[in-house]
Amino acid sequence: MRELPIAVVLLAAATVAAPATAQDYLGIHLDTMLEHNLRQHQQQHADDGPDAKQPASRSSTISPAAEARARAEGARIMEQHRRELEPRYRMRVERDGKAEADAWLARESRRLGIETGRQMRAKYLGQ
C-alpha cells in the first residue's frame, strides 16, 4: 500500500514539468519571432516611417564593426522586449487561448522588430 500507482507518479511528474516546459517554449518562441522580424525588417529596408522622405545625410552602408555593434545592441533590446512580453503572452494564453495569443505575439513582435530595426539603422548607418 506504500507504493503509489505508476499513473499517480506520472501525473505528478507531468504536473511539475509542464510549467517549466511551457516557459522554455515561450522563451524560445519569443526569441525566434523577434529575431526573425528584426532580420526581415533590416533586409527589406522598410522606409515607410515618418523620416522616409528625408534624404539620408550619411552613407547608406554600414561597416562590419558598426554592424556587429548594432546587432549586439539589437539583441539586448530584443531580450528586454522578450522579458516584457512573457507575462503578457501567458495571460493572453489563459484568457484568449493559444491561437489568439500566438497571433498577438506575431503582431507585437513584428512591430517591435520594425521599431528596433529603424532605431539601429538610424543610429549605426554610415559608420
Secondary structure, 3 states (H helix, E strand, C coil): CCCCCHHHHHHHHHHHHHHHHHHHHHHHHHHHHHHHHHHHHHHHCCCCCCCCCCCCCCCCCCCHHHHHHHHHHHHHHHHHHHHHHHHHHHHHHHHHCHHHHHHHHHHHHHHHHHHHHHHHHHHHCCC
